[in-house]
Amino acid sequence: MNTVFTPDYKNIELSARNIEAPRLPLYEHIICTELMETLLGRKFGGLLWGNYDDKVEFFRNYCEFFSMAGYDAPSFECCIGGALINGGALGGHKEGAIKDMDDFNRYPWDEIEDRYFNFYSDFFRALAEALPAGMKAVGGVGNGVFECVQDLTGYINLCFISADDPELYELLFKKIGELMKNIWARFLAQPYSDAFCVMRFGDDLGYKNNTMLSAEDIRRLVVPAYKNVIDLVHGAGKTFLLHSCGNIFGVMDDLIAAGIDAKHSNEDEIARFPVWVERYGDKIGNFGGIDTDAVCRLSYPEMKEYILEVIAKCTGHGGFAFSSGNSIPGYVPVNGFLYMNRIVREYRGDVLPDFLKQI
């Protein structure tokens, strides 16, 4: 018998703890607001940048979409990169603020923590106020240490620094790691942190063939910063999900040893999602399923065959949440998202809402 969906965040929490949930949870790292607006039939994205009441209204719409689409937990984070002074070398492809030791020593490091909370506390408070019964969020303080360092240096310049000034190279990771730890400690001490059932940040460590830093440098400079944050998260009684794109098999054992509870992101050109489950399902929860490219291009019958095969191979092998392998950005066709959503919800036995009956 089909059942009407009601959100229960414990499903996603169990999956992150590597326990198979009673109902296969849906998950997404990011869903573009424009797609949400299209399916809800109303504009609300601009409310996020209004006053506090506007922010609450934004999150009421945001959570309504996630509930309508069968998600137990919305994803939301505020990235450290947004609070970095003269940042943007990672996403904005501009010259980095730190090119040498003089730049490092002049940088206003002591301002960043307060700047982060001045920017984002109202976002977190508004989300906590707007969450409906049964829902908690996945997310928290966005960006890992590697992304933050790149945001201040740029990737190519960081590679030059690693060769030309090893001392500065290490100091960058150490300083950002300390900043991350302080921000996470302060975040977890706030009442609004209880609005999150699973804590998360994204740090893309790899590309299709390998990691973007050497495995040795990741073990030495990145993993300890992760462990400091993960220890704080576990101390608060929460689980930690790492989102990291790329071929990171060479450091997965190190990441698991640092304490990650679950990992998200998969790309078929690197390895289909069941490979991740086969390798790590006895150690951590695995979030993913269908390559985002497949969401863009497959027909409904092709996608159904793909998704049901993935679910069959992954069920019974620990905590598992189904999602796209990366996210749902603006270029993903609305119908591609709807196909994916309908297939998983039919598999679960949900009563389909009207917006899915029409495809």
Secondary structure, DSSP 8 states (H G I E B T S, - for coil): --B-----THHHHHHHTT---SS--B--S-B-HHHHHHHHTS--GGGGGS-HHHHHHHHHHHHHHHHHTT-SS-EEEEEGGGGSTT--TTTS----S-SSHHHHHHS-GGGHHHHHHHHHHHHHHHHHHH--TT--EEEEEE--HHHHHHHHH-HHHHHHHHHH-HHHHHHHHHHHHHHHHHHHHHHHTSGGGGGEEEEEEE---B-SSSBSS-HHHIIIIIHHHHHHHHHHHHHTT-EEEEE--S--GGGHHHHHHHT--EEE---TTT--HHHHHHHHTTTSEEEEEE-HHHHHH--HHHHHHHHHHHHHHHTTSS-EEEEESS-B-TTS-HHHHHHHHHHHHHHHTB---HHHHT-
